[in-house]
Amino acid sequence: MRPEILNPLFAEVTALKGVGAQLAKPLERLGLARVVDVAFHLPSGWIDRLPREELDAADVGRTIAIQLTPVNYRMSGSARAPARVEAVDARGNHVTLVFFGGNSGWARKQLPLDEAKWVSGKLDRYGDALQIVRPDVLPLTEPCPGGREAIYPLSEGMTSKRLAALAAQAVERAPDLPEWIEPSLKAKHGWPEWREALARIHADPADATARDRLAYDEVFANQLALMLVRGAARGKKGRALQGDGRLRDQLRLPYAPTGAQSRTIAEIEGDMAQARPMLRLLQGDVGAGKTLVAAMALLIAVEAGAQGAMLAPTEILARQHFETLQRLFAGLGVNLAILTGRDKGRAREATLMGLQSGEIDILIGTHAIFQAGVDYRDLGLVVVDEQHRFGVAERMMLQAKARVAPHLLVMTATPIPRTLQLATHGEMDVSKLDEMPPGRQPIETSVINEARIDDVVNGLARHLSGGGQAYWVCPLVEESEKIDMAAAEARAEALRARFGERVGLVHGRMKGPEKDAVMARFSAGELGVLVATTVIEVGVDVPNATLIVIEHADRFGLAQLHQLRGRVGRGGGRSVCVLLRGGTLSETARARMALMRETNDGFRIAEEDLRLRGAGEMLGTRQSGEQTFKLAPPEKFAELIGTANADARLLVDRDGGLTGERGAAARVALYLFERDAAVGLLRAG
């Protein structure tokens, strides 16, 4: 249970004065639903408003605050023309105040002639004259608007000034908390108390010491939570699973495992032979052969007389894993089953009975495989694919299906940068597949302006006439499945006008059987083009599809582009990825496009993605509901993680964990930064 001292911070945002239903909407768009969210919504920058008594050309380019008196209006009858107000300072120096958008009435009201006002804005030069465009205006009864002003990330309907006022209220509600940082470490860095740091950063966004303290707190809480999770898992009673090789020896593989695969399989076999539960993360680039490694681990469990379960994030991927393992295990006498949310009635009942009786050796499915009513006779191994789509709680729910703690293997095709491994998977041992199976060729990537889309469609026609198949991924419009679906439907219709019924469509809002039918036709070669949203981002495997077009590629992050590109290059032939970009590119988008063209190395791409986008987005945590880092920017990770990890270990090993004075403070920190699942695990253990 959350400590009562934190209750004022975890109240709804409407507890702040002035926040009603109308203001709550723009706050909700920013993800600010509670007081603590507002408190942790830190300024992204600041403006220094320089107080001045008179105008000076030396201040051109700076934001100034000065007392001015309007002396003349220069208004146009056109609503499109700017409204201009001539004004003078105390010495009679002239400046023009410019307002756009037909604001002549507003300008007259705010700036009546011969009435002095505080005016603030960026001083510019227009020809030989000085001007301030879109200035802020305050009456002289208000304090001079000079000084440092915080700038916040905003949404429509919200201003930095309003957010600053709400943040001040949130800080006011923040309690004084006991200190969780080791005293000598805090003294070494000169860090203030937690509440003081929070107040200071909102008052002065340039306060690096306060910002570092808050970033450290969040990283420390994360490291402590991972350490406690690992300790709880390691402390659980497990059992050794030693396979005799009778099933693995019968496999007829299409190629010899790579050195990286053989090494990883040996690591997993060694882990599973221990009574202590395995906790292993398997990183492998797109196409590196993670499925074979998972298959070997599942066979070890079956050879040892236990059951295995494989959890996939989407129904498409679950069904593909099922079909792949069925082919791979053909003739071995291993009984596989699949369970997804759409499996109902007798088929579902038969699967549940087979699990309980032990007749089913391996179950593959979506989140449905850990829901209530799904019981295993003897679950010994849990494999989680595309782990970043699942939270710790979901993994624990599946593990709870076992009589004793099962071994856990989690896999990701999104390589995790070295600087993030400790921050996000500190409780796990890590294996890395850094070799490609023989015959895999690099995917050729080109970047083409969307103005040349007709050329791309003509190239697609040539590709189809040569017997090839292709994916066409539609633009990521916004975080709305409905709007993304509309974009996909429009593109499919346009391509059908050229290629007829050879064009198929899949998107996230289709029902499972519809999706399966389209995918089956594409896999069988009946369809030449599969138009899709990012529902095909992971797991879809059609070796004959050797061309992928990603529309509006500049709207996607690097990791997602790399995942999508990995849908091709799965056979032995030449594969091509076409990135259709918008007419104008930001510097970040330009850097993404250049790197995609330059390399197929997912580990290098992951490092660059971290630098360009930050940890939360790169790991896909916004989609999964995983906890993101709000206060610790990615550039601080490498600097803070080592220290935070050492401090957390000191707390666990020397200071008694969550018992004692510092431990009690650290418990509060875990709840404050919403890493309290670790506390629950300790209680459960």
ABEGO torsion letter per residue (X at the ends): XBBAAAAAAABBAAABBGBBAAAAAAAAAAGBABAAAAAABBBABBBBBBBBABBBAAABGBBBBBBBBBABBBBBABAABBBBBBBBBAAGBBBBBBBBGGAAAAAAAABBBGBBBBBBEBBBBBEABBBBBGBBBBBAABBBABEBBBBBBBBBGBBAAAAAAAAAAAAAABBBBBBABBAAAAAAAGBBBAAAAAAAAAABAABAAAAAAAAAAAAAAAAAAAAAAAAAAAABBBBBBBBAGAAAAABBBABBBBAAAAAAAAAAAAAAABABBBBBBBBBBBGAGAAAAAAAAAAAAAAAGBBBBBBBABAAAAAAAAAAAAAAABGAGBBBBBBBAABBEAAAAAAAAAAAAGABABBBEBAAAABBGBBBABBABBBBBGAAABBAAAAAAAAAABABBBBBBBBBABBBBAAAAAAAAAABBBBBBABBBBGBBBBBBBBBBAAAAAAAAAAAAAAAAAGBBBBBBBBBABBBAAAAAAAAAAAAAAAAAAAEAABBBBBAABBAAAAAAAAAAAAAGABABBBBBAAAABGBBBAABABBBBBGAAABBAAAAAAAAAABGABABBBBBBBBBBABBBAAAAAAAAAAAABABAAAAAAAAAAAAEAAAAAGAAAAGBBBBAABBAAAAAAAAAAAAAAAAAAAAAAGEABEAAAAAAAAAAAAAGAAAAAAAAAAX
